[in-house]
């Protein structure tokens, strides 16, 4: 059985449920910005403690910047690496040692950032500092993918945020920002990988419709069944 490695959010994780009987899962990393992943791991934060083992594992993976080491370790058992970058909507926190962590709900619930006095401002998606740090991260990862000779095994899913849900209700804003603006920022970040020769599959806009009753809550990046079927087809077509 061929296996895929997932790095990203529920866009790809939920779609995997449609293919799990035919395709194995070699690894899964979520709640970790590429910026956090590709800058050196922090040395100033304690381990995160959370009641959910999965949430604790993801939060500590973020603190440890464990994406690339995990990809490298899983290389021989992975046929396709699938990524999306919707996590970048959360922004990152720069720490005194020059590292970054993701402002995920899991990390915030763990309160590990409270151990650092006088934290600087959050580096938000769309800002100059975020764009620079993300571009540096893309360049680092692209070089390492070439070193491991797995660049041709990487697929980025570029899914535009839904403007409406499947009941026709529109999304105006997300955390005070227009949905189309945030979606555009994520698309621009994804394009950096395309510019580095990494394969990107873009979801047709007519398919990018949110599920009004999604199990994780109604949101412009929580898509309905047609979108999930499209993503699942990308898995199959690229294996």
Secondary structure as UniProt FT lines:
FT   STRAND          3..7
FT   HELIX           10..16
FT   TURN            17..22
FT   STRAND          24..29
FT   HELIX           34..38
FT   HELIX           53..64
FT   HELIX           67..73
FT   HELIX           75..77
FT   STRAND          80..83
FT   HELIX           86..90
FT   STRAND          92..94
FT   TURN            96..97
FT   STRAND          100..102
FT   HELIX           105..110
FT   HELIX           112..115
FT   STRAND          122..123
FT   TURN            125..126
FT   HELIX           128..148
FT   HELIX           151..153
FT   STRAND          154..158
FT   STRAND          164..165
FT   TURN            166..167
FT   STRAND          173..174
FT   TURN            175..176
FT   STRAND          177..178
FT   HELIX           179..195
FT   TURN            196..197
FT   STRAND          199..202
FT   TURN            205..207
FT   TURN            212..213
FT   TURN            215..216
FT   TURN            220..221
FT   HELIX           225..237
//
